[in-house]
């Protein structure tokens, strides 16, 4: 049964991959990277499990929101103090 569920999940995710636009793909990638950075930061700082969840969700939300402006070619970058600035994308 477990093998069937794994195969069904992989097949479903591959089928949905074709339905995602480039902008949505960027948002998902940003959310995954932001969530991963939030998780690693919380673990490195020795946070308890509640704070690990909070930092992972906050990182995912921030990662999904920080994106590239397609019309101007500008990207948003974090300064580290909670503010952002725009500059040309690499």
Secondary structure, 3 states (H helix, E strand, C coil): CHHHHHHHHHHHHHHHHCCCCHHHHHHHHHHHHHHHHHHHHHHHCCCCHHHHHHHHHHHHHHHHHCCEECCCCEEEEECCCCCEEEEECC
